[in-house]
Amino acid sequence: MNFIYMLVGWEGSTSDSRVLKSALSREISGFRVRKGNYYLCDNGYINCEGFLTPYRNVRYHLSEWGHGQATPQNEKEYFNMRHASARNVIERAWGILKVRWAILRSASFYPVETQNQIILACWLLHNFIKFNVENDPVEAEVPEGFEDSTAPMANEYISTIETSPIWSNWRDQLAKDMWNEFRST
């Protein structure tokens, strides 16, 4: 589990969508998402091309699917359960970062710019360890990542965050396909 992009400097109270818009709009060092790919996001983000969120007002958190809990009753519940399971990997990566670097676990007395540099240094060292240490005791099991060696064209990136019926319909179809596969097994 390595990090591919980090944008520091925003206050913790800033909305997730605002930070994402800022990351996508940066000419140099901006966050790039290839068209046809997507990131799993929580409901702090907009469900739009490139950013797949769970269904609102439908069971979501893994604790809601714990032992003895009812199985999913429809495609939206099943989608949310699988989404939560996959997003748990993301949460685990943040947890590993905090376990590895104690300075990230509590409030800091350093100036904001120094805090930003500390976060970036921890992030870079985390990725360095991930790629260079064969048996990392903090990350006992690291899944192999997919690397795409094709270089995309400049217009193949998502540059805006806008809801669209096309994206919502795509998520609905994905949920139905997942549900049908689940029911057939």
C-alpha positions as CSV (number, residue, x, y, z in Angstrom):
1,M,0.0,0.0,0.0
2,N,1.8,3.1,-1.2
3,F,0.5,6.6,-1.6
4,I,0.4,8.1,-5.1
5,Y,-0.5,11.7,-4.3
6,M,-0.4,13.9,-1.3
7,L,-1.7,17.4,-1.0
8,V,-0.9,19.1,2.3
9,G,-1.7,22.5,3.8
10,W,-5.5,22.4,4.0
11,E,-7.2,22.8,7.4
12,G,-8.9,19.7,8.7
13,S,-12.3,21.4,8.5
14,T,-12.1,22.0,4.8
15,S,-14.5,19.8,2.8
16,D,-13.1,16.8,1.0
17,S,-14.6,18.0,-2.4
18,R,-12.9,21.4,-2.1
19,V,-9.5,19.8,-1.5
20,L,-10.0,17.4,-4.4
21,K,-11.0,20.3,-6.7
22,S,-7.8,22.1,-5.7
23,A,-5.7,19.0,-6.4
24,L,-7.3,18.5,-9.9
25,S,-6.9,22.1,-10.9
26,R,-3.2,22.5,-10.2
27,E,-1.2,22.8,-13.5
28,I,2.1,21.5,-12.0
29,S,2.0,18.7,-9.5
30,G,-1.7,18.3,-9.8
31,F,-3.6,15.0,-9.1
32,R,-4.3,13.2,-12.4
33,V,-7.0,10.5,-12.9
34,R,-7.1,8.8,-16.2
35,K,-10.5,8.6,-17.9
36,G,-11.9,5.1,-17.5
37,N,-10.3,4.7,-14.0
38,Y,-11.7,5.7,-10.7
39,Y,-10.9,6.1,-7.0
40,L,-13.1,4.9,-4.2
41,C,-14.3,7.8,-2.1
42,D,-16.5,8.2,1.0
43,N,-19.6,10.4,0.9
44,G,-17.6,13.5,1.6
45,Y,-17.0,13.5,-2.1
46,I,-19.3,13.9,-5.1
47,N,-20.1,10.7,-7.0
48,C,-18.8,11.6,-10.4
49,E,-16.5,10.4,-13.2
50,G,-13.3,9.1,-11.6
51,F,-14.6,9.1,-8.0
52,L,-16.9,6.3,-7.0
53,T,-18.9,6.9,-3.7
54,P,-21.3,4.6,-1.9
55,Y,-25.0,5.0,-2.0
56,R,-26.3,7.4,0.6
57,N,-28.8,6.2,3.2
58,V,-27.9,2.6,2.6
59,R,-26.0,0.4,5.1
60,Y,-22.3,0.9,4.5
61,H,-19.8,0.5,7.4
62,L,-18.2,-2.9,7.9
63,S,-19.5,-3.0,11.4
64,E,-23.0,-3.0,10.0
65,W,-22.2,-6.2,8.2
66,G,-20.6,-8.0,11.1
67,H,-21.1,-11.6,12.3
68,G,-24.8,-12.3,12.7
69,Q,-25.9,-9.3,10.7
70,A,-28.3,-9.7,7.8
71,T,-26.8,-10.3,4.4
72,P,-27.3,-7.7,1.8
73,Q,-30.9,-7.5,0.6
74,N,-30.4,-5.7,-2.7
75,E,-27.7,-4.4,-5.2
76,K,-27.2,-1.1,-3.4
77,E,-26.5,-2.8,0.0
78,Y,-24.2,-5.3,-1.7
79,F,-22.4,-2.6,-3.6
80,N,-21.9,-0.6,-0.3
81,M,-20.6,-3.6,1.5
82,R,-18.0,-4.3,-1.2
83,H,-17.1,-0.6,-1.4
84,A,-16.6,-0.4,2.4
85,S,-14.4,-3.5,2.3
86,A,-12.2,-2.1,-0.5
87,R,-12.0,1.3,1.2
88,N,-10.9,-0.4,4.4
89,V,-7.6,-1.0,2.6
90,I,-7.2,2.8,2.2
91,E,-8.0,3.4,5.9
92,R,-5.5,0.7,6.8
93,A,-2.8,2.5,4.8
94,W,-3.4,5.7,6.8
95,G,-3.3,3.6,10.0
96,I,0.1,2.1,9.0
97,L,1.4,5.6,8.2
98,K,0.4,6.7,11.7
99,V,1.8,3.6,13.4
100,R,5.1,4.0,11.6
101,W,5.5,7.7,12.3
102,A,4.4,8.7,15.8
103,I,4.7,12.4,15.0
104,L,1.5,12.0,12.9
105,R,-0.6,10.7,15.9
106,S,-1.2,13.9,17.8
107,A,-1.5,17.6,17.4
108,S,1.8,19.4,16.5
109,F,3.3,22.5,17.9
110,Y,5.4,23.2,14.8
111,P,4.5,26.0,12.4
112,V,2.1,24.9,9.6
113,E,4.7,24.9,6.9
114,T,6.9,22.7,9.0
115,Q,4.0,20.4,9.7
116,N,3.4,20.1,5.9
117,Q,7.0,19.2,5.3
118,I,6.9,16.6,8.1
119,I,3.8,15.0,6.5
120,L,5.4,14.9,3.1
121,A,8.7,13.4,4.6
122,C,6.7,10.7,6.4
123,W,4.8,9.9,3.2
124,L,8.0,9.7,1.1
125,L,9.8,7.6,3.6
126,H,6.7,5.3,3.9
127,N,6.8,4.7,0.1
128,F,10.6,4.3,0.1
129,I,10.3,1.6,2.7
130,K,7.4,-0.1,0.9
131,F,9.4,-0.3,-2.3
132,N,12.8,-1.1,-0.8
133,V,12.3,-3.3,2.3
134,E,11.4,-6.9,1.5
135,N,10.0,-7.9,4.9
136,D,8.6,-4.7,6.5
137,P,7.4,-5.6,10.1
138,V,4.8,-2.8,10.0
139,E,3.3,-4.0,6.7
140,A,3.5,-7.8,7.0
141,E,1.4,-8.4,3.9
142,V,1.5,-5.9,1.0
143,P,-0.6,-6.7,-2.0
144,E,1.1,-6.4,-5.4
145,G,0.1,-3.2,-7.2
146,F,-0.9,-3.0,-10.8
147,E,1.5,-0.9,-12.9
148,D,0.3,0.4,-16.2
149,S,3.2,1.3,-18.4
150,T,1.2,3.1,-21.1
151,A,1.5,6.8,-21.1
152,P,-1.9,8.5,-21.5
153,M,-2.5,11.5,-23.7
154,A,-3.1,14.8,-22.0
155,N,-6.8,14.9,-22.7
156,E,-7.3,11.4,-21.2
157,Y,-7.4,12.9,-17.7
158,I,-10.4,13.9,-15.6
159,S,-10.1,17.7,-14.9
160,T,-13.5,18.5,-13.3
161,I,-15.8,17.2,-10.6
162,E,-19.4,17.2,-11.8
163,T,-22.2,14.9,-11.1
164,S,-23.7,13.3,-14.2
165,P,-26.5,10.9,-15.0
166,I,-24.0,8.8,-17.1
167,W,-21.8,8.2,-14.0
168,S,-24.7,7.5,-11.7
169,N,-26.1,5.1,-14.2
170,W,-22.7,3.4,-14.6
171,R,-22.6,2.9,-10.8
172,D,-26.1,1.5,-10.8
173,Q,-25.2,-1.0,-13.5
174,L,-22.0,-1.9,-11.7
175,A,-24.0,-2.5,-8.5
176,K,-26.6,-4.7,-10.4
177,D,-23.9,-6.7,-12.0
178,M,-22.1,-7.3,-8.7
179,W,-25.5,-8.2,-7.1
180,N,-26.4,-10.7,-9.8
181,E,-23.0,-12.3,-9.6
182,F,-23.3,-12.5,-5.8
183,R,-26.8,-14.1,-6.0
184,S,-25.6,-16.7,-8.6
185,T,-22.9,-18.1,-6.4
